[in-house]
């Protein structure tokens, strides 16, 4: 029996977009419920921990964005074929969280000189440390012509592609110095089911 899925979040990409991409890649239908911020106070108590996104599966709720994405990836065969591959996928998903961690501080900084320093450190030290390592992982898997893990698309590929929009809040082109990674992102975005979602998804600020 097929499950029914409802994903509840704000009208943003934000922390729900990775789950939406998993649904898109798998070709699985779900209800994409989007709230305005003004509605949130009266809805907060209806969530497990007073936060969203929340995924409802047959009416049962699950919170925490990465838990949701991993659950869906396992359900839809996008978590990696072997235990090792699954560990590698998890590693890369967590690494994307680490890469994006400085972005809020950069965005919220109101001192222009300090913001410039933060951006410089992000672009010249923080980002290269991770991107060079991820590019090496990509190149070592079928000479960079396939996916980050294994021979089929996984949550790791979707997380890397999804994360680029977040990184662009801190710098204009995070993959400018990494053309192989840019080619990889373009390749994932061109997969028909994903391309269809990217074309039709609502345009939002974040």
N, C-alpha and C positions, 0 to 999 in steps of 0.2 A: 504493500500500500504506500502510495506516494505521500510524503510529508507536505504540510503547508507551512510556508515561511513568511514571516513579517519582520522587516528590518526597520527599527524606529530610530530616527536621528534628526538633527536639525537640517534645515535646507542648505546644507554645505557638503563639500566633499569630505574634508576633515578625517575623523577617525572611522567613518563608515565606508569610505570609498574603496578600501581594500576588499571588504566583504562584498561590495557591489561588483567589483571586478571578478571576484571568484564566481559569483552567480552568473556573470556575463560569459566568462570563459567556459563554464560548465553548461551553459544554455538552459539553466533552471529558472523557472518563473518564481517570483516572490512579490510581496507587496512592499513597495518602497515608501514608507510613511515618513513624511518630512514635517517637522514642527518649526514654527516661528519662535524666536526667543521669548516673545511676550506670552506664549502659551506654556512655557516651561514650568513656572512655579506650581501650577495646578496639576501638572503631569509627573512631577518629580517623585511623589510618593508611590507612583505606580511601577517604579523600577526597583530592581533588587538592591541597588546600592545608592540610589539617588543620583544616577548619572546615565548618560547614553553615549554610545549606541547600545541598544538592546535588540537581540534577535529572539523572536518567538517562533518556536517549532511546535506545531500542533497546539499552540496556546501556552506552551511552557517557556518561561523567559531565561535568557542567558545574557550576562553582561560581560564587559571587558572586550575591547576591540580585537586584540590579538587572539584571545580565546575563541571569539566568534569566527574570525578568519581561519584559524587552524581547524576548528570543528568542521566548517564548511568544506575546507580543502580535503580533509579526511573523508567526508561523506561523498565528495564528488571525484575522488581519485586524483587530487592535485597536491597531495602532501608528500609525494615521493614513493617510489616502488618498494624500497627496502628500508630497514631500520636505519642503516647508515645514511641513505639519501634523505630520509626524514629528519635526521639530525642535522645534516647539512642545510636543508631548507630552513629549519628553525634557527640555525646559526645566522643565516643571511637575513632572515626577517628581523631578528634581534639587532643585527648590525645596522640595518636601516634605521632602527629607533635610535641607536647611538649616533649615527651620522646626523640625524635631524635634531638631536637634543639641544644644540646651541641656538637654533633658529628663534625660539620665543624671546630669548634675552636680546638678540639683535633687533628684532621687530619692536620690542617694548622700550628700547633705549631712547631716551629723549635728548641726550647730549650728542650733538652731531659729531664732535671730535671723537668721543668714546665709541659711538656707533661705527665710525670709519675704522677704528682700531679693531673692533670686534669682527667686522666684515673682512678686514685684511687677514686676521688670524684664521678665520674660518676658511677663506679661499686659498691661503698659502700654506697652512699647516694642517688644520683639522681635516678638510676634505681630501687632499691628496693622500693622506695616510690610509684612508679607507678605500678610495676609488682605485688606487693602484693595486691594492690587494684584491678587490673584487674583479678588476680587469684580468688579473692573473688567473683567478679561478675560472673566469669565462674562457680564457684562452686555452686553459688546460683541459677543458671539456670540449672535445671535437673541434679544436683549433678556433674556438670562439664563434663557430658558425651555427651553434644550436642554442642550448639553454644553459642556465647557471648550474643546474643539477640534473643529471640523467639525460634521457633522450626525449622527454616530453615536457610540456609546460608545467610548472609547479607554482606554488604560492610564492616561492622566492623570486621568480621572474616578475610576477604581478606586483610584489612588494617593492621591488627595485624601480619598476616603471612608475608606480603610484607615488613613490617617495620623491620623484623629481619635481613634481609640482610644489611640494612642501619646501624643498631646498631652494627653489626659485624665489621664495620669499626673502632669502638672505643674499642671493646673488643672481645675476641675470641668466647666466648659462653655466650651470654646474658641470656639464659634460663637455664643455668647449675643448678642454685639453685631453679628452678621452674619446676620440672618434669611434673606437670599437665599441665602447659602451653606448654611445649615441646610436650607432647602427643597430645594436642589440635592442635598445628601447624602441626604435622605429619598427623593427621586425616584430616585436611583441604587439605593438599597437596596431599593426597591419593585419593581425590574425582576424578573420572576418567577424567572429562573434564579439571580439573586443572592440574592433573598429566600429561596429554597429552601436555599441554602448557609448563609446567616446563621442560619437556623432550626435546621439539623441539625448545624452544626459543633460539635465538642467545646467545652465550657466550660473555659477555662483562665485562669490568673491574669493572664497577659500575652498 
